[in-house]
Amino acid sequence: MVKNRILLSLVMVAAMATAAFAADVSGTWTASFDTQVGVQKYTYTFKVDGNKLTGKAKSELANSESEIMEGTVNGDDISFVENLNFQDMPLRIVYKGKIAGDEIKFTRTILDMFMEELVAKRVK
């Protein structure tokens, strides 16, 4: 009985530790999605170190590349901030998403007002 409790405790600790690991999203991802200003095409280059996410977000419409800021990956949750300069206007874009294999389903919020859904796919 005591052995079963110890074994169950060890299994639970291992499961919790596994859930805390960051998913491997390092590499290049692309997305194409409709917005209020037209179709956006993005290329994201992610680097993961532990739970910290860094990299770049490149927008074809804005013809710009932004550093990924405040990035984290916890299990299958991913979030980061893109500070985009679009038509001489600074835009803070917050991304939150779920990783599912070679896809990330994002919700991005622009200036805390506009929300858009998009799917980024891993480039192989």
C-alpha positions as CSV (number, residue, x, y, z in Angstrom):
1,M,0.0,0.0,0.0
2,V,2.8,2.4,0.9
3,K,4.8,1.4,-2.2
4,N,1.7,2.1,-4.3
5,R,1.4,5.6,-2.8
6,I,5.1,6.3,-3.4
7,L,4.9,5.1,-7.0
8,L,1.8,7.2,-7.6
9,S,3.5,10.3,-6.1
10,L,6.5,9.7,-8.4
11,V,4.3,9.4,-11.5
12,M,2.4,12.6,-10.6
13,V,5.7,14.5,-10.0
14,A,7.0,13.3,-13.4
15,A,3.8,14.3,-15.1
16,M,3.9,17.8,-13.7
17,A,7.6,18.2,-14.6
18,T,6.9,17.1,-18.2
19,A,4.0,19.6,-18.5
20,A,6.3,22.5,-17.5
21,F,8.7,21.9,-20.3
22,A,8.5,24.2,-23.3
23,A,7.4,22.8,-26.6
24,D,10.0,22.9,-29.3
25,V,8.9,25.8,-31.6
26,S,12.5,26.8,-32.6
27,G,12.6,27.4,-36.3
28,T,10.7,29.2,-39.0
29,W,6.9,29.6,-39.1
30,T,4.6,31.3,-41.6
31,A,1.0,32.7,-41.5
32,S,-1.3,34.3,-43.9
33,F,-4.5,35.9,-42.5
34,D,-7.2,38.5,-43.2
35,T,-7.1,41.8,-41.2
36,Q,-8.8,45.2,-41.3
37,V,-6.0,46.5,-43.4
38,G,-5.9,43.5,-45.8
39,V,-4.2,40.1,-46.0
40,Q,-1.2,39.9,-43.7
41,K,1.7,37.5,-44.5
42,Y,4.1,36.9,-41.7
43,T,7.3,34.9,-41.2
44,Y,8.2,34.2,-37.5
45,T,11.6,32.9,-36.5
46,F,11.6,31.5,-33.0
47,K,14.4,30.5,-30.7
48,V,13.6,28.8,-27.4
49,D,15.9,28.7,-24.4
50,G,14.2,26.9,-21.5
51,N,10.8,28.7,-21.3
52,K,12.1,31.9,-22.9
53,L,11.1,32.7,-26.5
54,T,13.0,35.1,-28.7
55,G,13.3,35.7,-32.4
56,K,11.8,37.9,-35.1
57,A,8.4,38.6,-36.7
58,K,8.6,39.8,-40.3
59,S,5.5,41.4,-41.9
60,E,5.3,41.6,-45.7
61,L,2.5,44.2,-45.6
62,A,4.4,46.6,-43.3
63,N,7.7,45.6,-44.9
64,S,9.3,45.4,-41.5
65,E,11.0,43.0,-39.1
66,S,10.4,43.3,-35.4
67,E,12.2,41.6,-32.4
68,I,10.0,39.3,-30.4
69,M,9.7,40.6,-26.9
70,E,8.3,39.2,-23.6
71,G,8.2,35.7,-25.2
72,T,7.4,32.6,-23.2
73,V,6.6,29.0,-23.9
74,N,5.1,26.9,-21.2
75,G,4.0,23.4,-22.3
76,D,1.8,24.0,-25.3
77,D,1.1,27.7,-24.4
78,I,3.0,30.4,-26.3
79,S,2.9,34.2,-25.9
80,F,5.0,37.2,-27.1
81,V,4.8,40.8,-28.0
82,E,5.6,42.4,-31.4
83,N,6.3,46.1,-31.4
84,L,5.5,47.0,-35.1
85,N,5.9,50.3,-36.7
86,F,3.1,50.5,-39.4
87,Q,2.8,53.7,-41.5
88,D,4.9,55.6,-38.9
89,M,2.5,54.5,-36.1
90,P,3.8,52.3,-33.3
91,L,1.6,49.2,-32.7
92,R,1.9,46.9,-29.7
93,I,0.7,43.5,-30.8
94,V,0.2,40.7,-28.2
95,Y,0.2,37.1,-29.3
96,K,-1.2,34.2,-27.3
97,G,-1.5,30.8,-28.7
98,K,-1.6,27.0,-28.4
99,I,1.0,24.8,-30.0
100,A,-0.4,21.7,-31.8
101,G,2.5,19.9,-33.5
102,D,3.4,21.9,-36.6
103,E,0.6,24.5,-36.1
104,I,0.2,27.3,-33.6
105,K,-3.3,28.8,-33.2
106,F,-2.8,32.4,-32.2
107,T,-5.0,35.2,-31.0
108,R,-3.3,38.5,-31.6
109,T,-4.5,41.7,-29.9
110,I,-3.5,45.1,-31.4
111,L,-3.4,48.1,-29.1
112,D,-5.6,46.3,-26.6
113,M,-8.6,46.9,-29.0
114,F,-8.6,44.7,-32.1
115,M,-8.4,40.9,-32.0
116,E,-7.5,38.6,-34.8
117,E,-7.2,34.8,-35.1
118,L,-4.5,33.2,-37.2
119,V,-2.7,29.9,-37.6
120,A,1.1,29.7,-38.1
121,K,2.6,26.7,-39.7
122,R,6.1,25.3,-39.3
123,V,8.3,25.6,-42.4
124,K,10.0,22.2,-43.0
